[in-house]
């Protein structure tokens, strides 16, 4: 749900978060972010490359997931191809490789 208005931030949700919907909204948002290769996680050759947010907030993710590795956590939200790659990567110790964060402004195309 984190959004910092830069291009590499998780996408902004198109609705407000509400108490009775919060768990479902956060689950949906995590799925959207994890499966977005420009913002979340992508496969590059034999490597799985993560958003730097996974590294910057590693302690938070670990506490939230009950101590799971980043690969185990992300695999829960990933589509099949990415999930398989994350599980395979996890068997190798889940080393974290991150892509370069794009701090440019996240603007709507055509906005002035």
N, CA, C and O atoms as a GROMACS GRO file, in nm:
protein
  448
    1UNK      N    1   0.082  -0.120   0.000
    1UNK     CA    2   0.000   0.000   0.000
    1UNK      C    3   0.086   0.125   0.000
    1UNK      O    4   0.036   0.236  -0.022
    2UNK      N    5   0.216   0.108   0.025
    2UNK     CA    6   0.308   0.221   0.026
    2UNK      C    7   0.312   0.285  -0.112
    2UNK      O    8   0.320   0.216  -0.214
    3UNK      N    9   0.306   0.416  -0.116
    3UNK     CA   10   0.321   0.487  -0.242
    3UNK      C   11   0.392   0.618  -0.214
    3UNK      O   12   0.351   0.696  -0.129
    4UNK      N   13   0.500   0.640  -0.290
    4UNK     CA   14   0.580   0.761  -0.266
    4UNK      C   15   0.581   0.853  -0.387
    4UNK      O   16   0.659   0.948  -0.391
    5UNK      N   17   0.495   0.828  -0.486
    5UNK     CA   18   0.478   0.912  -0.604
    5UNK      C   19   0.593   0.905  -0.704
    5UNK      O   20   0.604   0.991  -0.791
    6UNK      N   21   0.677   0.804  -0.693
    6UNK     CA   22   0.780   0.786  -0.796
    6UNK      C   23   0.744   0.666  -0.883
    6UNK      O   24   0.660   0.584  -0.846
    7UNK      N   25   0.807   0.656  -0.996
    7UNK     CA   26   0.774   0.551  -1.093
    7UNK      C   27   0.794   0.409  -1.038
    7UNK      O   28   0.722   0.318  -1.078
    8UNK      N   29   0.889   0.388  -0.948
    8UNK     CA   30   0.913   0.254  -0.894
    8UNK      C   31   0.828   0.221  -0.771
    8UNK      O   32   0.835   0.110  -0.720
    9UNK      N   33   0.750   0.316  -0.724
    9UNK     CA   34   0.662   0.288  -0.611
    9UNK      C   35   0.554   0.188  -0.651
    9UNK      O   36   0.518   0.180  -0.768
   10UNK      N   37   0.504   0.114  -0.555
   10UNK     CA   38   0.386   0.032  -0.586
   10UNK      C   39   0.277   0.121  -0.643
   10UNK      O   40   0.268   0.239  -0.608
   11UNK      N   41   0.193   0.067  -0.731
   11UNK     CA   42   0.090   0.152  -0.793
   11UNK      C   43  -0.011   0.202  -0.690
   11UNK      O   44  -0.042   0.133  -0.592
   12UNK      N   45  -0.060   0.320  -0.714
   12UNK     CA   46  -0.162   0.379  -0.628
   12UNK      C   47  -0.295   0.308  -0.653
   12UNK      O   48  -0.335   0.289  -0.768
   13UNK      N   49  -0.362   0.270  -0.548
   13UNK     CA   50  -0.490   0.200  -0.560
   13UNK      C   51  -0.597   0.297  -0.606
   13UNK      O   52  -0.595   0.414  -0.569
   14UNK      N   53  -0.690   0.249  -0.686
   14UNK     CA   54  -0.796   0.333  -0.742
   14UNK      C   55  -0.914   0.353  -0.649
   14UNK      O   56  -1.018   0.401  -0.692
   15UNK      N   57  -0.900   0.317  -0.523
   15UNK     CA   58  -1.007   0.336  -0.425
   15UNK      C   59  -0.943   0.357  -0.288
   15UNK      O   60  -0.827   0.323  -0.267
   16UNK      N   61  -1.018   0.412  -0.196
   16UNK     CA   62  -0.966   0.431  -0.062
   16UNK      C   63  -0.972   0.299   0.015
   16UNK      O   64  -1.057   0.213  -0.010
   17UNK      N   65  -0.880   0.286   0.109
   17UNK     CA   66  -0.879   0.168   0.196
   17UNK      C   67  -0.985   0.189   0.304
   17UNK      O   68  -0.996   0.297   0.362
   18UNK      N   69  -1.062   0.084   0.329
   18UNK     CA   70  -1.167   0.092   0.431
   18UNK      C   71  -1.149  -0.022   0.530
   18UNK      O   72  -1.097  -0.128   0.495
   19UNK      N   73  -1.191   0.000   0.653
   19UNK     CA   74  -1.173  -0.097   0.760
   19UNK      C   75  -1.228  -0.234   0.728
   19UNK      O   76  -1.161  -0.334   0.751
   20UNK      N   77  -1.350  -0.241   0.675
   20UNK     CA   78  -1.412  -0.371   0.652
   20UNK      C   79  -1.354  -0.442   0.529
   20UNK      O   80  -1.374  -0.562   0.512
   21UNK      N   81  -1.284  -0.370   0.443
   21UNK     CA   82  -1.226  -0.427   0.322
   21UNK      C   83  -1.074  -0.435   0.326
   21UNK      O   84  -1.011  -0.484   0.233
   22UNK      N   85  -1.014  -0.386   0.434
   22UNK     CA   86  -0.870  -0.364   0.437
   22UNK      C   87  -0.787  -0.488   0.406
   22UNK      O   88  -0.696  -0.482   0.324
   23UNK      N   89  -0.816  -0.600   0.470
   23UNK     CA   90  -0.736  -0.721   0.444
   23UNK      C   91  -0.741  -0.761   0.297
   23UNK      O   92  -0.638  -0.791   0.238
   24UNK      N   93  -0.860  -0.762   0.239
   24UNK     CA   94  -0.874  -0.798   0.097
   24UNK      C   95  -0.804  -0.696   0.007
   24UNK      O   96  -0.742  -0.734  -0.092
   25UNK      N   97  -0.814  -0.569   0.040
   25UNK     CA   98  -0.751  -0.464  -0.040
   25UNK      C   99  -0.599  -0.475  -0.033
   25UNK      O  100  -0.532  -0.462  -0.135
   26UNK      N  101  -0.545  -0.499   0.086
   26UNK     CA  102  -0.400  -0.512   0.099
   26UNK      C  103  -0.349  -0.636   0.028
   26UNK      O  104  -0.242  -0.632  -0.034
   27UNK      N  105  -0.422  -0.746   0.035
   27UNK     CA  106  -0.384  -0.868  -0.036
   27UNK      C  107  -0.382  -0.841  -0.187
   27UNK      O  108  -0.287  -0.878  -0.256
   28UNK      N  109  -0.487  -0.779  -0.237
   28UNK     CA  110  -0.496  -0.746  -0.380
   28UNK      C  111  -0.384  -0.653  -0.422
   28UNK      O  112  -0.325  -0.671  -0.529
   29UNK      N  113  -0.354  -0.554  -0.339
   29UNK     CA  114  -0.248  -0.459  -0.373
   29UNK      C  115  -0.111  -0.526  -0.375
   29UNK      O  116  -0.027  -0.495  -0.460
   30UNK      N  117  -0.089  -0.616  -0.281
   30UNK     CA  118   0.038  -0.689  -0.278
   30UNK      C  119   0.053  -0.775  -0.402
   30UNK      O  120   0.162  -0.781  -0.460
   31UNK      N  121  -0.054  -0.842  -0.443
   31UNK     CA  122  -0.051  -0.924  -0.566
   31UNK      C  123  -0.019  -0.836  -0.687
   31UNK      O  124   0.064  -0.872  -0.771
   32UNK      N  125  -0.084  -0.723  -0.696
   32UNK     CA  126  -0.062  -0.632  -0.808
   32UNK      C  127   0.084  -0.588  -0.813
   32UNK      O  128   0.147  -0.589  -0.919
   33UNK      N  129   0.137  -0.550  -0.698
   33UNK     CA  130   0.275  -0.499  -0.692
   33UNK      C  131   0.377  -0.609  -0.719
   33UNK      O  132   0.466  -0.590  -0.802
   34UNK      N  133   0.366  -0.721  -0.653
   34UNK     CA  134   0.463  -0.830  -0.670
   34UNK      C  135   0.471  -0.873  -0.816
   34UNK      O  136   0.580  -0.902  -0.866
   35UNK      N  137   0.358  -0.879  -0.885
   35UNK     CA  138   0.354  -0.929  -1.022
   35UNK      C  139   0.380  -0.824  -1.128
   35UNK      O  140   0.372  -0.853  -1.248
   36UNK      N  141   0.412  -0.703  -1.087
   36UNK     CA  142   0.444  -0.595  -1.181
   36UNK      C  143   0.596  -0.592  -1.200
   36UNK      O  144   0.668  -0.548  -1.110
   37UNK      N  145   0.646  -0.638  -1.316
   37UNK     CA  146   0.791  -0.646  -1.335
   37UNK      C  147   0.862  -0.510  -1.335
   37UNK      O  148   0.983  -0.504  -1.313
   38UNK      N  149   0.791  -0.403  -1.357
   38UNK     CA  150   0.853  -0.270  -1.354
   38UNK      C  151   0.864  -0.216  -1.212
   38UNK      O  152   0.948  -0.129  -1.185
   39UNK      N  153   0.781  -0.266  -1.121
   39UNK     CA  154   0.776  -0.209  -0.987
   39UNK      C  155   0.801  -0.310  -0.875
   39UNK      O  156   0.846  -0.271  -0.767
   40UNK      N  157   0.774  -0.437  -0.898
   40UNK     CA  158   0.778  -0.535  -0.791
   40UNK      C  159   0.893  -0.633  -0.803
   40UNK      O  160   1.000  -0.614  -0.746
   41UNK      N  161   0.868  -0.740  -0.878
   41UNK     CA  162   0.968  -0.846  -0.894
   41UNK      C  163   0.968  -0.888  -1.040
   41UNK      O  164   0.863  -0.898  -1.104
   42UNK      N  165   1.088  -0.913  -1.092
   42UNK     CA  166   1.097  -0.960  -1.231
   42UNK      C  167   1.202  -1.068  -1.243
   42UNK      O  168   1.292  -1.081  -1.160
   43UNK      N  169   1.188  -1.145  -1.348
   43UNK     CA  170   1.284  -1.250  -1.379
   43UNK      C  171   1.373  -1.197  -1.490
   43UNK      O  172   1.324  -1.151  -1.594
   44UNK      N  173   1.503  -1.203  -1.468
   44UNK     CA  174   1.601  -1.162  -1.570
   44UNK      C  175   1.695  -1.279  -1.590
   44UNK      O  176   1.785  -1.301  -1.509
   45UNK      N  177   1.675  -1.353  -1.697
   45UNK     CA  178   1.756  -1.473  -1.722
   45UNK      C  179   1.731  -1.574  -1.613
   45UNK      O  180   1.618  -1.618  -1.594
   46UNK      N  181   1.835  -1.612  -1.541
   46UNK     CA  182   1.823  -1.707  -1.430
   46UNK      C  183   1.809  -1.638  -1.296
   46UNK      O  184   1.808  -1.704  -1.191
   47UNK      N  185   1.797  -1.507  -1.297
   47UNK     CA  186   1.791  -1.431  -1.172
   47UNK      C  187   1.650  -1.381  -1.144
   47UNK      O  188   1.573  -1.353  -1.236
   48UNK      N  189   1.618  -1.369  -1.016
   48UNK     CA  190   1.497  -1.302  -0.971
   48UNK      C  191   1.543  -1.169  -0.913
   48UNK      O  192   1.627  -1.165  -0.823
   49UNK      N  193   1.488  -1.061  -0.965
   49UNK     CA  194   1.531  -0.927  -0.926
   49UNK      C  195   1.414  -0.856  -0.858
   49UNK      O  196   1.304  -0.846  -0.914
   50UNK      N  197   1.440  -0.807  -0.738
   50UNK     CA  198   1.336  -0.750  -0.653
   50UNK      C  199   1.341  -0.597  -0.653
   50UNK      O  200   1.445  -0.536  -0.680
   51UNK      N  201   1.228  -0.538  -0.621
   51UNK     CA  202   1.224  -0.395  -0.592
   51UNK      C  203   1.314  -0.371  -0.471
   51UNK      O  204   1.318  -0.453  -0.380
   52UNK      N  205   1.386  -0.259  -0.469
   52UNK     CA  206   1.466  -0.228  -0.351
   52UNK      C  207   1.383  -0.217  -0.223
   52UNK      O  208   1.437  -0.228  -0.114
   53UNK      N  209   1.253  -0.195  -0.236
   53UNK     CA  210   1.167  -0.187  -0.118
   53UNK      C  211   1.176  -0.315  -0.035
   53UNK      O  212   1.164  -0.310   0.088
   54UNK      N  213   1.195  -0.428  -0.100
   54UNK     CA  214   1.209  -0.554  -0.026
   54UNK      C  215   1.335  -0.553   0.061
   54UNK      O  216   1.338  -0.615   0.167
   55UNK      N  217   1.437  -0.483   0.016
   55UNK     CA  218   1.561  -0.473   0.092
   55UNK      C  219   1.550  -0.363   0.198
   55UNK      O  220   1.588  -0.383   0.313
   56UNK      N  221   1.498  -0.248   0.158
   56UNK     CA  222   1.487  -0.135   0.250
   56UNK      C  223   1.397  -0.166   0.369
   56UNK      O  224   1.422  -0.121   0.481
   57UNK      N  225   1.291  -0.242   0.344
   57UNK     CA  226   1.194  -0.273   0.449
   57UNK      C  227   1.197  -0.421   0.488
   57UNK      O  228   1.095  -0.478   0.526
   58UNK      N  229   1.314  -0.483   0.477
   58UNK     CA  230   1.329  -0.626   0.503
   58UNK      C  231   1.281  -0.664   0.643
   58UNK      O  232   1.213  -0.765   0.659
   59UNK      N  233   1.314  -0.585   0.743
   59UNK     CA  234   1.270  -0.616   0.880
   59UNK      C  235   1.119  -0.612   0.892
   59UNK      O  236   1.059  -0.697   0.958
   60UNK      N  237   1.056  -0.514   0.829
   60UNK     CA  238   0.910  -0.504   0.833
   60UNK      C  239   0.845  -0.623   0.763
   60UNK      O  240   0.750  -0.682   0.816
   61UNK      N  241   0.896  -0.658   0.645
   61UNK     CA  242   0.840  -0.773   0.574
   61UNK      C  243   0.859  -0.901   0.654
   61UNK      O  244   0.769  -0.985   0.658
   62UNK      N  245   0.973  -0.917   0.718
   62UNK     CA  246   1.000  -1.037   0.796
   62UNK      C  247   0.905  -1.048   0.915
   62UNK      O  248   0.851  -1.154   0.943
   63UNK      N  249   0.886  -0.937   0.985
   63UNK     CA  250   0.792  -0.938   1.099
   63UNK      C  251   0.650  -0.966   1.052
   63UNK      O  252   0.578  -1.044   1.114
   64UNK      N  253   0.609  -0.903   0.942
   64UNK     CA  254   0.474  -0.920   0.890
   64UNK      C  255   0.449  -1.063   0.844
   64UNK      O  256   0.338  -1.115   0.859
   65UNK      N  257   0.551  -1.126   0.789
   65UNK     CA  258   0.535  -1.261   0.732
   65UNK      C  259   0.567  -1.372   0.831
   65UNK      O  260   0.565  -1.490   0.795
   66UNK      N  261   0.598  -1.336   0.953
   66UNK     CA  262   0.630  -1.439   1.051
   66UNK      C  263   0.768  -1.499   1.031
   66UNK      O  264   0.791  -1.614   1.068
   67UNK      N  265   0.860  -1.422   0.974
   67UNK     CA  266   0.997  -1.469   0.958
   67UNK      C  267   1.025  -1.542   0.828
   67UNK      O  268   1.133  -1.599   0.812
   68UNK      N  269   0.930  -1.543   0.736
   68UNK     CA  270   0.955  -1.607   0.606
   68UNK      C  271   1.064  -1.532   0.531
   68UNK      O  272   1.088  -1.414   0.556
   69UNK      N  273   1.130  -1.603   0.439
   69UNK     CA  274   1.225  -1.536   0.352
   69UNK      C  275   1.146  -1.447   0.255
   69UNK      O  276   1.025  -1.462   0.239
   70UNK      N  277   1.216  -1.356   0.192
   70UNK     CA  278   1.153  -1.270   0.092
   70UNK      C  279   1.092  -1.354  -0.019
   70UNK      O  280   0.983  -1.322  -0.068
   71UNK      N  281   1.160  -1.460  -0.060
   71UNK     CA  282   1.108  -1.546  -0.165
   71UNK      C  283   0.980  -1.616  -0.122
   71UNK      O  284   0.884  -1.624  -0.200
   72UNK      N  285   0.976  -1.666   0.001
   72UNK     CA  286   0.857  -1.734   0.051
   72UNK      C  287   0.739  -1.637   0.059
   72UNK      O  288   0.628  -1.671   0.019
   73UNK      N  289   0.764  -1.519   0.111
   73UNK     CA  290   0.659  -1.419   0.121
   73UNK      C  291   0.605  -1.382  -0.017
   73UNK      O  292   0.484  -1.387  -0.040
   74UNK      N  293   0.694  -1.344  -0.107
   74UNK     CA  294   0.652  -1.299  -0.240
   74UNK      C  295   0.582  -1.410  -0.318
   74UNK      O  296   0.489  -1.383  -0.394
   75UNK      N  297   0.626  -1.533  -0.302
   75UNK     CA  298   0.567  -1.646  -0.375
   75UNK      C  299   0.418  -1.662  -0.344
   75UNK      O  300   0.342  -1.708  -0.429
   76UNK      N  301   0.376  -1.624  -0.224
   76UNK     CA  302   0.235  -1.634  -0.187
   76UNK      C  303   0.146  -1.544  -0.271
   76UNK      O  304   0.026  -1.570  -0.284
   77UNK      N  305   0.203  -1.439  -0.328
   77UNK     CA  306   0.126  -1.340  -0.404
   77UNK      C  307   0.154  -1.347  -0.554
   77UNK      O  308   0.088  -1.279  -0.632
   78UNK      N  309   0.250  -1.430  -0.594
   78UNK     CA  310   0.297  -1.431  -0.733
   78UNK      C  311   0.212  -1.520  -0.822
   78UNK      O  312   0.155  -1.620  -0.779
   79UNK      N  313   0.205  -1.480  -0.949
   79UNK     CA  314   0.144  -1.562  -1.052
   79UNK      C  315   0.232  -1.686  -1.074
   79UNK      O  316   0.349  -1.684  -1.035
   80UNK      N  317   0.179  -1.793  -1.135
   80UNK     CA  318   0.252  -1.921  -1.141
   80UNK      C  319   0.396  -1.916  -1.188
   80UNK      O  320   0.483  -1.974  -1.122
   81UNK      N  321   0.426  -1.850  -1.298
   81UNK     CA  322   0.565  -1.849  -1.349
   81UNK      C  323   0.660  -1.782  -1.249
   81UNK      O  324   0.768  -1.834  -1.221
   82UNK      N  325   0.618  -1.668  -1.196
   82UNK     CA  326   0.701  -1.599  -1.098
   82UNK      C  327   0.709  -1.678  -0.968
   82UNK      O  328   0.815  -1.686  -0.906
   83UNK      N  329   0.597  -1.737  -0.927
   83UNK     CA  330   0.596  -1.818  -0.804
   83UNK      C  331   0.697  -1.932  -0.814
   83UNK      O  332   0.773  -1.958  -0.720
   84UNK      N  333   0.698  -2.002  -0.928
   84UNK     CA  334   0.792  -2.112  -0.948
   84UNK      C  335   0.937  -2.062  -0.940
   84UNK      O  336   1.022  -2.126  -0.879
   85UNK      N  337   0.964  -1.947  -1.003
   85UNK     CA  338   1.099  -1.891  -1.001
   85UNK      C  339   1.138  -1.851  -0.858
   85UNK      O  340   1.252  -1.873  -0.816
   86UNK      N  341   1.044  -1.794  -0.783
   86UNK     CA  342   1.072  -1.756  -0.645
   86UNK      C  343   1.099  -1.878  -0.557
   86UNK      O  344   1.188  -1.875  -0.472
   87UNK      N  345   1.022  -1.983  -0.577
   87UNK     CA  346   1.043  -2.104  -0.498
   87UNK      C  347   1.179  -2.166  -0.531
   87UNK      O  348   1.250  -2.211  -0.441
   88UNK      N  349   1.215  -2.168  -0.658
   88UNK     CA  350   1.346  -2.220  -0.698
   88UNK      C  351   1.457  -2.132  -0.640
   88UNK      O  352   1.557  -2.184  -0.589
   89UNK      N  353   1.439  -2.002  -0.648
   89UNK     CA  354   1.536  -1.907  -0.593
   89UNK      C  355   1.548  -1.925  -0.441
   89UNK      O  356   1.656  -1.915  -0.385
   90UNK      N  357   1.436  -1.953  -0.378
   90UNK     CA  358   1.435  -1.976  -0.233
   90UNK      C  359   1.517  -2.097  -0.194
   90UNK      O  360   1.581  -2.098  -0.088
   91UNK      N  361   1.515  -2.201  -0.277
   91UNK     CA  362   1.595  -2.320  -0.248
   91UNK      C  363   1.745  -2.291  -0.257
   91UNK      O  364   1.826  -2.368  -0.207
   92UNK      N  365   1.781  -2.181  -0.320
   92UNK     CA  366   1.921  -2.139  -0.330
   92UNK      C  367   1.958  -2.038  -0.221
   92UNK      O  368   2.065  -1.977  -0.225
   93UNK      N  369   1.869  -2.021  -0.124
   93UNK     CA  370   1.895  -1.929  -0.014
   93UNK      C  371   1.830  -1.793  -0.028
   93UNK      O  372   1.838  -1.711   0.063
   94UNK      N  373   1.764  -1.768  -0.140
   94UNK     CA  374   1.693  -1.643  -0.166
   94UNK      C  375   1.783  -1.520  -0.154
   94UNK      O  376   1.750  -1.426  -0.082
   95UNK      N  377   1.897  -1.520  -0.225
   95UNK     CA  378   1.979  -1.398  -0.223
   95UNK      C  379   1.902  -1.284  -0.290
   95UNK      O  380   1.835  -1.303  -0.392
   96UNK      N  381   1.912  -1.167  -0.232
   96UNK     CA  382   1.837  -1.052  -0.282
   96UNK      C  383   1.922  -0.971  -0.380
   96UNK      O  384   2.025  -0.915  -0.344
   97UNK      N  385   1.875  -0.966  -0.502
   97UNK     CA  386   1.931  -0.879  -0.604
   97UNK      C  387   1.822  -0.778  -0.634
   97UNK      O  388   1.707  -0.816  -0.656
   98UNK      N  389   1.856  -0.649  -0.636
   98UNK     CA  390   1.754  -0.546  -0.656
   98UNK      C  391   1.781  -0.466  -0.783
   98UNK      O  392   1.895  -0.450  -0.826
   99UNK      N  393   1.672  -0.417  -0.841
   99UNK     CA  394   1.688  -0.331  -0.958
   99UNK      C  395   1.704  -0.187  -0.912
   99UNK      O  396   1.678  -0.154  -0.796
  100UNK      N  397   1.748  -0.101  -1.003
  100UNK     CA  398   1.768   0.039  -0.971
  100UNK      C  399   1.632   0.108  -0.958
  100UNK      O  400   1.547   0.096  -1.046
  101UNK      N  401   1.614   0.178  -0.850
  101UNK     CA  402   1.487   0.245  -0.822
  101UNK      C  403   1.473   0.368  -0.911
  101UNK      O  404   1.567   0.446  -0.924
  102UNK      N  405   1.358   0.385  -0.971
  102UNK     CA  406   1.329   0.500  -1.057
  102UNK      C  407   1.256   0.605  -0.973
  102UNK      O  408   1.138   0.589  -0.942
  103UNK      N  409   1.327   0.711  -0.938
  103UNK     CA  410   1.270   0.816  -0.852
  103UNK      C  411   1.196   0.924  -0.932
  103UNK      O  412   1.148   1.021  -0.874
  104UNK      N  413   1.188   0.909  -1.065
  104UNK     CA  414   1.117   1.011  -1.143
  104UNK      C  415   0.969   1.013  -1.103
  104UNK      O  416   0.916   0.913  -1.054
  105UNK      N  417   0.905   1.125  -1.124
  105UNK     CA  418   0.766   1.145  -1.082
  105UNK      C  419   0.672   1.050  -1.153
  105UNK      O  420   0.677   1.034  -1.275
  106UNK      N  421   0.587   0.987  -1.075
  106UNK     CA  422   0.485   0.897  -1.127
  106UNK      C  423   0.366   0.982  -1.171
  106UNK      O  424   0.277   1.012  -1.091
  107UNK      N  425   0.364   1.019  -1.296
  107UNK     CA  426   0.258   1.107  -1.348
  107UNK      C  427   0.166   1.030  -1.440
  107UNK      O  428   0.207   0.932  -1.503
  108UNK      N  429   0.044   1.073  -1.449
  108UNK     CA  430  -0.051   1.016  -1.543
  108UNK      C  431  -0.010   1.058  -1.684
  108UNK      O  432   0.017   1.176  -1.707
  109UNK      N  433  -0.005   0.964  -1.780
  109UNK     CA  434   0.031   1.001  -1.916
  109UNK      C  435  -0.059   1.114  -1.967
  109UNK      O  436  -0.182   1.106  -1.955
  110UNK      N  437   0.001   1.214  -2.023
  110UNK     CA  438  -0.073   1.327  -2.077
  110UNK      C  439  -0.108   1.434  -1.976
  110UNK      O  440  -0.162   1.538  -2.013
  111UNK      N  441  -0.079   1.410  -1.848
  111UNK     CA  442  -0.112   1.510  -1.745
  111UNK      C  443  -0.018   1.628  -1.756
  111UNK      O  444   0.097   1.614  -1.797
  112UNK      N  445  -0.066   1.743  -1.720
  112UNK     CA  446   0.015   1.865  -1.725
  112UNK      C  447   0.030   1.924  -1.589
  112UNK      O  448   0.095   2.028  -1.573
   0.00000   0.00000   0.00000
